[in-house]
Amino acid sequence: MKILIVYNSALDARSVSGVQRHFAGVVNQWIADGHPTDFIVARAAWPIFREQFPNSRLISSDNLFDFTKNLRQTWRYLPAFAWRMVTASFVRLPDRYDVVLACAQFIYEVRPALTLARRMDAAMAIKIHHVVASQRAPSGFFDRLHFWSERHTARLLNRHADLILCGTPLIARDYNAVEKGLGLSPSPTISTGYGVDLDRLPFSVDAPKRFDAVLLGRVHEHKGVFDAPPLWQAVRTRRPDAKLLVIGEGPHREELARRFAALGMGEQTGAVTFTGGISDAEKDALLPQCRVGLSLSREEGWGLSVTEFLAIGLPVVAMEVPVFRDVFPNQLDLIAQRDHAAAAARVLYWLEHPALARERAVQGREFIARYDHREVARRELGALQQAVAKR
């Protein structure tokens, strides 16, 4: 079976999202099992995709727009996304594919996936990672546009999708709720979860430590990153030399750095270190040098950064989102959203009790072994094969 993944949400040569990390696990397994898998993705993102998917062919949906140097200017994204939707009608494909998989339920993924599937008479599939409408209310023009897009794509998928994969049963329920709200009959879905490559992330709780805590992921306000400065200020009230590592790139990295500096914790003080976009190998080398994992997100469909924290051997302090209790029962310190003092207190607890932190690390590593990326890859591949066979 030949698979084509539409990934138009990639914007630049440095950013790596949790969704990309998910596909990095399953796609390379699909290819190893004899199922060629390629990507439709903007040329600007090719450097990171070449690194993550060395055995996939990359097909450009956009040679014009590159946001590597201006990720903050989010208003520029709209013409890029529109152009990527248009090019699906005429982009030259190197092969005939059996299934076209949209990487998420954004309109600029779903519309092109439908167009490409029709061009080749292929099955059309999607993986839904989280449903925005279930986790927050819209704020501002772009947010409202995003919410409208989610409803519009629900109509398209309800009518045309051959397969709807969801990260968890909770996401499936949220998605079906959107359909019901639109007066549609709920679509059948398959919940496949997410996985981690434990061979790539060795347990390293006893490695030398340079940082007291780490944030990992896209640097965006919806990931709660603006909670980090007041939280870390509270930590440093008791531990003035505490060091935070921020791994990732995104449109709000410069603003986040400015807020740290406004509180007297700029990078020059050593209070915080920003890596920007780095390779998986660099990330995997840095995580063992940290003591505590932080998740401040406002919305999550799973929590791939949390999965990696547990795998590497870090106790995790997380702002609570609905899915965490289902996916990581009894493994996280869950804190009410925006409760900086409580989150800082739990970070300090683990820093001040290294023996207990090690016990938690061992427990987390044992727990996370149930989420093997190879098993997720097999489940998703089986579902894709069934969708193709039904056509």
N, C-alpha and C positions, 0 to 999 in steps of 0.2 A: 504494500500500500504506500502511496506517495501523498505526503501531507504538505500543505502550504499554510503558513500562519501569517495573518495580517496583523502587523504591529505598528500602526501609524502614530501611536502616542509617544514613541521615542522621539526626543527633541534635539539631542546634542550628543557629543562624543564622550561625555564623562558620567552622566547620571545613570545609576542602576537602581531600579525599583524592585520591590519584593516580587512583583509579577515576573520580571525578567529572571530573577533568581529561581523562581518556580520552574519556568520553562527551561532554564539551563540544566536543571536536574532531569526533567522528563524527556526533553528533546534528544539530548545526547544518548539517553537510554534507548529511545525509539530507533535512533540511527544504528546503535550497536546491535539492536535486534533485527536489523535489515529493512527498516522502513525510512527511506530518505525523507527528510523534513527540511524545508526551506522557508525563508521569510520574505515578505513584502515589508520593507522598512525604509524610511528616509535615509538618503546617503549620509547625512550628517551623523547618524548614529552607527554607521558601519564599523568604526574602530572598536567600539565596545562589543558589538555583536560578533565581530570576527574573533575576538578573544573568547567570548562565552560559547560561541557555536562554531568551532573551527571546521566542522564537517558539513555545515549547511551552506547552501548557496543563498546569496543575498540579492534581492531584486529591488531596485529603487522605485519607491512611490513618489519621490520628491528630490530633485537635484537643486532646488532653488533656495530653500529655507534652512538655515543653520543657526540654532540658538545657543551654541556653545558659549558665546561671549555676552549674550544678553538674555539670560533666563528670566531675569526680573520683569521683563517687558511682556507680561502675559497677554496683553491685547494683541500682540503680533501673532499669537498662536492661531487665531481664527482663520486668516487667509491660508496659512500652511495646511491646516486640517481640511479646509475646503478643497484646496488643490489636490491633496492626497486622495480625496474622495473622487475627484474627477479623473485622475490618472488610472484608476482601476479599470476604466472602460477601454483603455488602449495600451496599457503597459505590455511590453513583449515578454512572454513567459518562456522559460527555457525548457519546460516540460509540461505534460498533461497530468494534473493532480486528481486524486480520487476524492479528497476532502479538503475544504478550505475552512480553517479554524480562526475565528476572530478572538483576539487575545483578551477582550473585555467588552462590556456592553455599551461602550461609547459609540455614538453615531458614526464617527469617522473610522471605526473598526468594522461595525456591522454592515453599513451600506457597501463599502468596498468588498467585504467578504461575500455578500450576496451577489454583487455584480460579477465577481470572479468565478463564483460557483456556477452562475448561469452561463458564463462564457464557455466553461468546460463541461457543463452538465455534471458537476461534482456535488457531493453532499456538502451541506453548510452546517458547521458546528460552532459553538461558542463556549468559553469558560467564564462564568460570572464569579468574581472574587469578592465583591460586596455590593450591597444595594444602598446607594447614598440616601435615598428618601427615608430609609428606616433608621438612620443614625443621626441625622441632623436636619434642621430647618434651613431653607435657602437664605442666603444673605448677599445682596448685591446682584448686579446684572449677570455676571458670568456664572454665579452659582445658580441663578434661576434658569439660565440657558442650559446648564448641566442637568438640572432636574427635568426640564422639558425634554431634553435629549433622552434621558432614561425612560421616560414614558413612551416616547416615540419608538425607540428601539424595542421596547417590550411588545408593542403592536407588531413590528416587523418580525420579531423572533417568534411570536405566537403563531404567525401565519406561515412563515417560511423556513424556520430552523428545522433541520433534521435531528439535531442533538443539542441539548442544553446541559452542560456540565456546571455544577455548582461546587464551591469549595467545601461547604458544610451543609447539613440539613437546615440549620438556622438561616443560611443565605437562601436556600431553596424556598423556605417558607416566606421570607421577605420578598423574594422575587414573585412568587405566586400571588402574594398580597397586592403587589403593584398591578398584576394582570387583573385580579378581581376588581380592584378600584377603577379599572378602565372598562369594566363590563365584559371582560374576556374570560373564557374558560381556562383554568390553570393548565399550563403546559406540563408534560411529564419531564422530570429532571433526574439527573444522576449525581449524587454527591460523592466526590472522589478524594477530597482532602488535599493535603500538601505533604511534602516529605523533605528530608534532609539527608545529605550524604555524610554519614558518620566517619567514613574513611578519610574524607577531605577535611573534617573538623575533629581532630583527635582531642580527647579529654586532656586538658592542660591546666588543671587547677593549681598545680605547684610551680608553674612557670614564673619567672621573675616579673614583677608588676611595675609598670611605669605610670599607670593611670588608675584613678579611684573609681571612675564610672565611665560608661560609654553609651552614646546615642548612635543608632545605626538606622539609616534609611533616607528617603527623600526629604530634603530640607524644605518643608512646606508647612504653612500654618495649620492645615488640617491634621498634620501629624503631631500637633501640640508643641512644636519646637519653641514657641515663645514662652512656654512655661519653664523652660530650662534656666534662663538667667535668674529669676527669683528663687527657684528651687536650689540652684547651686550657691547662690548668695547665702541661703539659710544653712547649707552644708558647711560652707567656709566660715560661718560664725563660730562653729566649734572646732573645725579643722582648717585653719587658715591656709595650709599648703595643699589642700585637696585639688586634684587635677581631673578635669573632664575632657574626654575625647569625643568629638563629633565626626562620625564617618558618613560621608554622603554629599550629594550635590542637590541643588534645587533653587527655585526662584526666590527663596527668602533667606538664603545663606548670608548675604551682605547685611540685611536688616537684623538678623539674629546676632551677627558679630557686633553690630552697632549697639544693640541692647546690652550685650555683655560689657562692652567698653563703657557704656553710660553708668554701669554699676561698679566701675573700677576693676573689671575682670577681663580686660582686653587680652588678646593673645600674648602680648609682650609681658604680661604679668605671670604667665604660666598657668593661669586658672583654667583656661580652655584652649584646646588645640583643634583646629579644623583641618581635616585632610582634603576636603573637596572630593571630587570623583576619583576613585582609585580602583585598581584591578581587584578581582576576587582574591588573587594570591596575596596582595598587600593587606587586604582586609583580614584574611584568615591569619596572617602573621601578627596583626595588631590586636585582635580580640583576646588572645590569651594573656596579653599584657595589662588587662583591665581586671578590676575586682568586682564590679557590680554592673549589671545590664539595666538600662533605663528604657521604658516605653511610655511615651507621653501622648500617644495618638488619641485623637478625638473619634476616629472611626477605623475599624479593622474588619477584614473578612476572615482573617486567620491570625496573623502575627508572625511572619517569617523571620523577622529580626529576633523575636522572642525565642523561636525555635532554635536559632543559631546560638543565642546566649546560653540556653539550657544545654545544648550539645557540647559547647566548649567548656562548660563548667562554671557558669556565673549565676549567683543568686540574682533574681530579677524583681525590680520594683516597677510596677506598671499602673498607669492611670486606667481605671476600669472601663472596659467596653463590653457589650453583651457576650461576645463570642468567647472571651478568655475563660470564663468558668466552664464552658463546654469543652474547649480544646485542651486547656492546661489545668485540670482540676487539682487544687491543693499544691500547685507548683510555684505560684507567683504571690508576691505581696501586692494585693490589689488596693489601690487608693482612689478615693472619690476624685472625679475630674477637678482639676485646678486647685487641689488641696496641696499647695507647695510645702507647707510645714510638715504635714503627715508624710509626704513622700521623702522629704529631707531626713526626717527622723528614721525612716526605714533604711535609707542609704547609710546613715551613720551607724545604725545598729549592726549592719553587716560589716562595715569597716572596723568596728570596735570589737567584733566577735569572730575573728578569723576561723577558729575551730568549728563554730556552728555554720559559718559560711561554707566551709569545706563539706560538711555533712549535707547541707542543702544542695551543693553542687553535684555530689555523687547521686543523690536522689533524682535530681533533674536529668542527669545524663541517662540514668536507667529508665526514667519515664519516656524520654524523647526517642529512645530506640524503637518504639512502636511506630514512629512516623518515618518509615524507610522510603526514600524517593523512588526506589526501583519498584516497590509495590504500587505506589501511586501511578507511575508510568504504565505499568501493566494494566491497571484498572482503566485508565483513560484510553489506552490503545485499544483495549477490548471494546469499549463503548464506541469508539470511532469506527472500528471494523464492522460492528453491528449496524451502525448508521449507513455505512457504504453498502452493506449487503442488502438492507431494506430497500434502497433505491434501485 
